[in-house]
Structures are given as structure tokens and as C-alpha cells.
Amino acid sequence: MSPPPLPLSAPETAPASTPATAHAPRTARIRLLSALRHPVAVAVLAVLLAGLAGVGLVMGAGTQPAVAWDALVEGMFGSHYAVGSSLNSAAVLALIATGFTVAHRAGLVNVGGEGQLCAGGLAAAAVGTALPSGVPAALGVPLVLAAGALAGGAWAGIAAWLRTARGTSEVITTLLLNFIGVGLVSVAVHEEALLRQPVTSSETLPQSAPLPEGARLPLIGGVESPATAIVLIAAVAAVLTGLVLRHTAVGLRLRSVGHSPAASARMGLPVARLEGGGLAFAGAAAGLAGASLVAIAPYVLAEHFSSGYGFSGLVVGLLARGSLTAVAAVSLLFGFLTNGGINLQLAAEVPASSVQIVQSLLVLFVAAAMFTTTRDRSGS
């Protein structure tokens, strides 16, 4: 009986690393890059970079960063009045950004928040000053707010009609309508035949007469806080809008139109109506914000009553990137920063424009991160 054949070669030992372990570093790197591209990580990094720039501006103004920080925090959270004022500002920004998000979901970019806000404030002042002095709040406040929302929606409706009927870019039309809206407010508060209060002396300001008591937004934070019902209105509007966009057929149709108007039209969707409705809703939200500014102390329509809220709301909408939760968070951040910037100038002698510079840098950093992320994902 012959012996068994010898093996041709010795059995190979197991490799030092399996394919799974070889790809482990690459997988970890991919996960790290994915985490860094997350909107929250991008926002945190942008805030840190903008904060460093703010420190440089403060030191350039000759103020110690610790002193400036204390003044900023004091202006944001130092009193009930500071918190209430910041919440009012955040609510105005949230309304404008909520409308922007709806229009953006339909594939449109509404840059006309400032003009729509002015149209809403103008209509609210006209209706409010025409009401009798004894009007009940249950009637006066809804009338003023509804007038502002309708005026803002109609103002955006001009751009919506030009978009759907003539194919004109809504970016151009809404931008140009801003200047007209601001100009109309200036004319209205300077002409006694329109809304200017009667001139009784050389110190009479060019502004409307104050709204009657029943047309003013009620306070929600007590006598020590200026926070008004617009805070609750903005919160409810953001929640309801988010639910509609995520869980209804209207939200699905808006998303479809935003992705591809041509494909949506082939599926039988009313593209023109959806685009026009989205832009009109954005105008109505901005008009409601304008009406709230008139119905908040000092309860008048003045020439620069908007204080750039329309453009700031646009920035909030861009930073939120379609998320209503992010709209609320960024609105609160900007609202408190704006109010803190006022105290920064008063207490630390740092120009309040420094806060605006930091906000602008924040937008630039986020935009740069978004561009880099998009370019990396496209492989270019």
C-alpha cells in the first residue's frame, strides 16, 4: 500500500488583514466627512468662525472681549425686557423665513420680504388708524393683522403673476418691488393727506398716528416684558407650515414642482397655481410680520420701521435650508443677537454694526461650506 501523497505546498497562513479590516480606515474617514457635512456641524463651525471674527472686531474697537461679551449677554438675557424684545424680533424673522421656505419648496426664491413687509405695515397702519378708539381687541387686532397679510400676499402676487404669466424671474421682480414698497411707506408717513399724523410743532415726527388700544397686540409676558402675541402666532405658523409641507398632498406637490416643473406638468399638477400660491404665501407671511411691527410699541408706522427685517428674514430662510425647526433656531439666534448688539453699543461702546458684520460672515461661511459640500459630492 503506497503512502499518501505529500501536499504540494505548505498551507498558507491567514492574511494579516482581512478585506473588512483593510477598509475600516476608509469607512471611518467617510463617516467623519459625512458628519462634518451635516447641517448642524456646518452651522457650529460657521458660528465659531464668525465668533472669532467678532472678537477681532471688538478688540479693534479697543474693548476687552470679556467686557463686550458681558454687554452682549446683558442685552440678550439680562432682563425681562431684553428677553421679550428679542422674542419679538425673532418672531418677525421666523414669519418671513417660514414664508421663504414655502416659496423655496416650490422652486422659487423670494427676495422681496422687505417690500412685502412694508406693504403689510402700510395696510395695517391704514386699517388700524381708521378704526374707532373704542374698538375691542377681539376685532381690532385680527383686522390689523389680516390687512397686513392680505397686502403682503397681494404685493408678492405681482411677482407671482409676472412669473407664471410672463416667465419673468421672481428674483428680479421681488427685489425691485422692495424699493417700491420702502418708497411707498416713506411717502405715506410724510404726506398729511395719507397717513402722517397732524403736524402740531416742528418736533412732530413724520409718522402715522398711533393705533387705538384695541388694535394693539396684547402682551404675553406681563408688564415687565414687551413680548407680544406675535411670538405665539409665529410659533403656530411655523409648526402648521411644517406639518403641511411634510404630511399633506400640498407639500408633496410643492416639492414635486420645486424639483421639476416640467415633469410635474406632465403628471397633471397645476404648476402655475402652486408656484403662484407659494410666492403669495411668502408675501402674506412677510406682510403679517410688517403688521405686527406696527401693532407693537410704539404702535405707529414710521419711515424706517422695518429695520431691515425683510433681508434678515431672507438670510434666516437661506441658513435654515428648508427646515422649519432650523427656522425657529436661527430666528432665535438672530433675534437675540440683534437685541444684544444694541446693548453692545451702549454699554461697551462697540458699534452695533459689528453684530451685522458677524451675521453676514456667518452667512458667507455657511454658503461656502454648502458650496464645498456640493462640489465634493459631485466629484468635481
C-alpha positions as CSV (number, residue, x, y, z in Angstrom):
1,M,0.0,0.0,0.0
2,S,1.5,3.3,-1.2
3,P,1.9,6.2,1.3
4,P,-0.4,9.1,0.9
5,P,0.8,11.8,-1.4
6,L,2.6,14.7,0.1
7,P,1.0,18.2,-0.2
8,L,2.4,20.2,-3.0
9,S,2.9,23.2,-0.7
10,A,2.5,24.1,3.0
11,P,-0.8,25.5,3.9
12,E,-0.9,29.3,3.7
13,T,-1.3,31.2,6.9
14,A,-4.2,33.6,7.3
15,P,-3.6,37.1,5.9
16,A,-2.6,39.7,8.4
17,S,-5.6,41.8,7.5
18,T,-9.0,40.8,6.0
19,P,-10.8,43.0,3.4
20,A,-13.1,44.2,6.2
21,T,-10.2,45.4,8.3
22,A,-8.4,46.9,5.3
23,H,-11.4,49.1,4.5
24,A,-12.0,50.1,8.1
25,P,-9.9,53.3,8.0
26,R,-11.6,54.3,4.8
27,T,-15.1,53.7,6.3
28,A,-14.2,55.7,9.3
29,R,-13.0,58.6,7.2
30,I,-16.2,58.5,5.1
31,R,-18.2,58.6,8.3
32,L,-16.2,61.5,9.6
33,L,-16.6,63.5,6.4
34,S,-20.3,62.8,6.4
35,A,-20.6,64.0,10.0
36,L,-18.7,67.2,9.1
37,R,-21.1,67.8,6.2
38,H,-24.1,67.5,8.4
39,P,-26.0,70.9,8.6
40,V,-25.6,71.0,12.4
41,A,-21.8,70.6,12.1
42,V,-21.6,73.2,9.4
43,A,-23.6,75.6,11.5
44,V,-21.5,75.1,14.6
45,L,-18.3,75.6,12.6
46,A,-19.7,78.7,10.9
47,V,-20.7,80.1,14.3
48,L,-17.2,79.5,15.7
49,L,-15.5,81.2,12.8
50,A,-17.9,84.2,12.8
51,G,-17.4,84.4,16.6
52,L,-13.7,84.7,16.1
53,A,-14.2,87.4,13.6
54,G,-16.4,89.2,16.1
55,V,-13.7,89.0,18.8
56,G,-11.3,90.6,16.3
57,L,-13.8,93.5,15.7
58,V,-14.3,94.0,19.4
59,M,-10.5,94.2,20.0
60,G,-10.2,96.5,17.0
61,A,-12.7,98.9,18.7
62,G,-10.4,99.0,21.8
63,T,-12.7,97.0,24.0
64,Q,-11.8,93.9,26.0
65,P,-13.6,90.8,24.7
66,A,-14.8,89.9,28.3
67,V,-16.4,93.4,28.6
68,A,-18.1,93.1,25.2
69,W,-19.3,89.6,26.0
70,D,-20.9,90.7,29.2
71,A,-22.6,93.6,27.4
72,L,-23.9,91.3,24.7
73,V,-25.3,88.7,27.2
74,E,-26.8,91.5,29.2
75,G,-28.6,92.8,26.2
76,M,-29.9,89.4,25.3
77,F,-30.8,87.9,28.6
78,G,-30.2,90.5,31.3
79,S,-33.8,91.5,31.9
80,H,-37.4,90.5,31.2
81,Y,-37.5,93.5,28.8
82,A,-34.4,92.3,26.9
83,V,-35.8,88.7,26.5
84,G,-39.2,90.0,25.4
85,S,-37.8,92.4,22.9
86,S,-35.6,89.6,21.5
87,L,-38.5,87.2,21.2
88,N,-40.5,89.8,19.3
89,S,-37.6,90.3,16.8
90,A,-37.2,86.5,16.5
91,A,-40.9,86.1,15.7
92,V,-40.8,88.6,12.9
93,L,-37.8,86.9,11.4
94,A,-39.4,83.5,11.8
95,L,-42.6,84.6,9.9
96,I,-40.6,85.9,7.0
97,A,-38.3,82.8,6.9
98,T,-41.4,80.5,7.1
99,G,-42.8,82.1,4.0
100,F,-39.5,82.0,2.3
101,T,-39.3,78.2,3.0
102,V,-42.7,77.6,1.4
103,A,-41.8,79.5,-1.8
104,H,-38.4,77.8,-1.9
105,R,-40.1,74.4,-1.6
106,A,-41.9,75.3,-4.9
107,G,-38.5,76.2,-6.5
108,L,-38.8,79.9,-6.1
109,V,-36.5,82.4,-4.3
110,N,-38.4,85.2,-2.6
111,V,-36.0,88.1,-2.0
112,G,-38.9,90.6,-1.6
113,G,-39.5,90.2,2.1
114,E,-38.7,93.8,2.8
115,G,-41.2,95.2,0.3
116,Q,-43.9,92.7,1.3
117,L,-43.3,93.6,5.0
118,C,-43.6,97.3,4.1
119,A,-46.8,96.7,2.2
120,G,-48.2,94.8,5.2
121,G,-47.2,97.5,7.6
122,L,-48.7,100.2,5.4
123,A,-52.0,98.4,5.2
124,A,-52.1,97.6,8.9
125,A,-51.5,101.3,9.7
126,A,-54.2,102.4,7.3
127,V,-56.7,100.0,8.8
128,G,-55.7,100.5,12.4
129,T,-55.8,104.3,12.4
130,A,-59.2,104.2,10.7
131,L,-60.7,102.1,13.5
132,P,-62.7,103.9,16.2
133,S,-60.9,104.4,19.5
134,G,-63.2,102.0,21.4
135,V,-62.8,99.0,19.1
136,P,-62.5,95.8,21.0
137,A,-59.2,93.9,20.8
138,A,-61.0,90.8,19.6
139,L,-62.0,92.7,16.4
140,G,-59.2,95.3,16.0
141,V,-56.2,93.0,16.3
142,P,-57.4,90.4,13.7
143,L,-58.4,93.2,11.3
144,V,-55.0,94.8,11.5
145,L,-53.1,91.5,11.1
146,A,-55.4,90.3,8.3
147,A,-54.9,93.6,6.4
148,G,-51.2,93.2,6.7
149,A,-51.2,89.6,5.5
150,L,-53.5,90.3,2.5
151,A,-51.4,93.3,1.5
152,G,-48.2,91.3,1.7
153,G,-49.8,88.5,-0.3
154,A,-51.1,90.9,-3.0
155,W,-47.7,92.5,-3.2
156,A,-46.0,89.2,-3.8
157,G,-48.8,88.3,-6.1
158,I,-47.5,90.9,-8.6
159,A,-44.2,88.9,-8.9
160,A,-46.2,85.7,-8.9
161,W,-48.3,86.8,-11.9
162,L,-45.2,88.0,-13.8
163,R,-43.6,84.7,-13.1
164,T,-46.4,82.4,-14.2
165,A,-47.9,84.5,-17.0
166,R,-44.7,86.1,-18.4
167,G,-41.9,83.9,-17.3
168,T,-40.2,86.8,-15.5
169,S,-37.7,85.8,-12.8
170,E,-39.2,86.2,-9.4
171,V,-35.7,87.1,-8.0
172,I,-35.7,90.3,-10.1
173,T,-39.3,91.3,-9.6
174,T,-39.4,90.7,-5.9
175,L,-36.1,92.6,-5.5
176,L,-37.3,95.6,-7.4
177,L,-40.6,95.6,-5.6
178,N,-38.6,96.1,-2.3
179,F,-37.6,99.6,-3.4
180,I,-41.2,100.5,-4.3
181,G,-42.5,99.2,-1.0
182,V,-40.0,101.2,1.0
183,G,-40.7,104.3,-1.1
184,L,-44.5,104.0,-0.5
185,V,-44.0,103.9,3.3
186,S,-41.8,107.0,3.1
187,V,-44.4,108.8,1.0
188,A,-47.3,107.7,3.3
189,V,-45.7,109.0,6.5
190,H,-44.6,112.3,5.0
191,E,-47.9,113.3,3.5
192,E,-50.7,114.5,5.8
193,A,-53.2,113.6,3.1
194,L,-52.2,110.0,3.6
195,L,-51.1,108.6,6.9
196,R,-48.9,111.3,8.6
197,Q,-50.1,112.4,12.0
198,P,-51.2,116.1,12.1
199,V,-48.2,118.4,12.4
200,T,-48.5,120.4,15.7
201,S,-45.0,121.7,16.0
202,S,-41.5,121.4,14.4
203,E,-40.8,118.4,16.6
204,T,-43.7,116.3,15.2
205,L,-42.1,113.3,13.6
206,P,-43.1,112.0,10.1
207,Q,-45.1,109.0,11.2
208,S,-48.6,107.8,11.4
209,A,-51.0,108.4,14.3
210,P,-50.8,105.7,16.9
211,L,-53.1,102.7,16.7
212,P,-56.0,102.6,19.1
213,E,-55.8,100.4,22.1
214,G,-58.0,97.7,20.6
215,A,-55.7,97.3,17.6
216,R,-52.5,96.7,19.5
217,L,-51.0,93.2,20.0
218,P,-51.6,92.0,23.6
219,L,-48.6,91.3,25.8
220,I,-47.9,87.8,26.9
221,G,-45.0,88.3,29.3
222,G,-46.5,90.7,31.8
223,V,-45.9,94.4,32.3
224,E,-42.1,93.9,32.6
225,S,-41.7,92.2,29.2
226,P,-42.6,93.6,25.8
227,A,-43.2,90.1,24.3
228,T,-46.5,90.1,22.4
229,A,-48.9,87.6,20.9
230,I,-46.8,87.7,17.7
231,V,-44.4,85.2,19.3
232,L,-47.2,82.7,19.7
233,I,-48.5,83.4,16.2
234,A,-45.1,82.9,14.6
235,A,-44.6,79.6,16.5
236,V,-48.0,78.3,15.5
237,A,-47.4,79.3,11.9
238,A,-44.1,77.6,11.7
239,V,-45.5,74.3,13.2
240,L,-48.5,74.2,11.0
241,T,-46.5,75.1,7.9
242,G,-44.0,72.3,8.7
243,L,-46.9,69.8,9.1
244,V,-48.4,70.8,5.8
245,L,-45.1,70.6,3.9
246,R,-44.2,67.2,5.4
247,H,-47.5,65.3,5.8
248,T,-50.0,66.6,3.2
249,A,-50.6,66.4,-0.6
250,V,-50.0,70.1,-0.9
251,G,-46.5,69.8,0.5
252,L,-45.7,66.8,-1.8
253,R,-46.9,68.8,-4.8
254,L,-44.8,71.8,-3.9
255,R,-41.8,69.6,-3.6
256,S,-42.5,68.0,-7.0
257,V,-42.8,71.4,-8.6
258,G,-39.6,72.5,-7.0
259,H,-37.7,69.5,-8.3
260,S,-39.0,69.6,-11.9
261,P,-41.8,71.9,-13.1
262,A,-41.9,70.2,-16.5
263,A,-42.3,66.7,-15.0
264,S,-44.9,68.0,-12.6
265,A,-46.9,69.5,-15.5
266,R,-46.8,66.1,-17.4
267,M,-48.2,64.5,-14.3
268,G,-51.1,66.9,-14.4
269,L,-50.1,69.2,-11.5
270,P,-51.2,72.9,-11.7
271,V,-47.6,74.2,-11.7
272,A,-48.6,77.9,-12.2
273,R,-51.1,77.8,-9.3
274,L,-48.6,76.0,-7.0
275,E,-45.8,78.4,-7.8
276,G,-48.0,81.5,-7.5
277,G,-49.6,80.2,-4.3
278,G,-46.2,79.5,-2.7
279,L,-44.9,83.0,-3.5
280,A,-48.2,84.6,-2.4
281,F,-48.0,82.7,0.9
282,A,-44.4,84.0,1.4
283,G,-45.7,87.6,0.8
284,A,-48.6,87.1,3.2
285,A,-46.2,85.8,6.0
286,A,-44.0,88.9,5.5
287,G,-47.0,91.2,5.4
288,L,-48.2,89.7,8.7
289,A,-44.7,90.4,10.1
290,G,-45.0,94.0,9.0
291,A,-48.4,94.4,10.5
292,S,-47.0,93.0,13.8
293,L,-44.3,95.7,13.8
294,V,-46.9,98.4,13.6
295,A,-49.0,96.7,16.3
296,I,-46.1,96.6,18.7
297,A,-44.9,99.6,20.7
298,P,-44.7,102.5,19.7
299,Y,-47.8,101.4,17.7
300,V,-47.0,103.7,14.7
301,L,-45.8,103.4,11.1
302,A,-42.5,105.2,10.8
303,E,-40.3,105.7,7.8
304,H,-37.7,103.0,8.8
305,F,-39.9,100.8,10.9
306,S,-38.8,97.6,9.1
307,S,-35.2,98.0,10.3
308,G,-34.1,95.6,7.6
309,Y,-36.1,92.7,8.9
310,G,-37.1,91.6,5.4
311,F,-33.5,91.0,4.4
312,S,-32.6,89.4,7.7
313,G,-35.6,87.0,7.3
314,L,-34.2,86.1,3.9
315,V,-30.9,85.2,5.5
316,V,-32.6,83.1,8.1
317,G,-34.5,81.2,5.4
318,L,-31.3,80.6,3.5
319,L,-29.5,79.3,6.6
320,A,-32.4,77.1,7.6
321,R,-32.1,75.2,4.2
322,G,-35.8,74.2,4.2
323,S,-36.1,73.0,7.8
324,L,-38.8,74.7,9.9
325,T,-37.0,73.6,13.0
326,A,-33.9,75.3,11.8
327,V,-36.0,78.4,11.0
328,A,-37.0,78.6,14.7
329,A,-33.5,78.1,15.9
330,V,-31.8,80.6,13.6
331,S,-34.6,83.2,14.2
332,L,-34.0,83.0,17.9
333,L,-30.2,83.3,17.4
334,F,-30.6,86.4,15.1
335,G,-33.3,87.9,17.3
336,F,-31.3,87.7,20.4
337,L,-28.1,88.8,18.7
338,T,-29.8,91.9,17.2
339,N,-31.1,93.0,20.6
340,G,-27.8,92.2,22.2
341,G,-26.0,94.3,19.6
342,I,-27.9,97.4,20.8
343,N,-26.7,97.0,24.4
344,L,-23.2,96.2,23.0
345,Q,-23.0,99.7,21.6
346,L,-24.5,101.4,24.7
347,A,-22.6,99.5,27.4
348,A,-19.3,98.6,25.7
349,E,-19.0,101.3,23.1
350,V,-18.7,98.8,20.3
351,P,-20.6,99.7,17.1
352,A,-23.8,97.8,16.8
353,S,-22.9,97.2,13.1
354,S,-20.4,94.7,14.4
355,V,-23.2,92.3,15.1
356,Q,-24.4,92.8,11.5
357,I,-20.9,92.1,10.2
358,V,-20.8,88.9,12.3
359,Q,-24.2,87.8,10.9
360,S,-23.0,88.5,7.3
361,L,-19.8,86.5,7.9
362,L,-22.0,83.7,9.3
363,V,-24.0,83.5,6.1
364,L,-20.8,83.6,4.0
365,F,-19.2,80.7,5.9
366,V,-22.4,78.6,5.7
367,A,-22.7,79.3,2.0
368,A,-19.0,78.4,1.4
369,A,-19.5,75.2,3.3
370,M,-22.6,74.3,1.3
371,F,-20.7,75.0,-2.0
372,T,-17.7,72.9,-0.9
373,T,-20.0,70.0,0.1
374,T,-21.9,70.1,-3.2
375,R,-18.7,70.2,-5.2
376,D,-17.2,67.3,-3.3
377,R,-20.3,65.2,-3.7
378,S,-20.4,65.9,-7.5
379,G,-16.8,64.7,-7.7
380,S,-15.5,67.8,-9.4
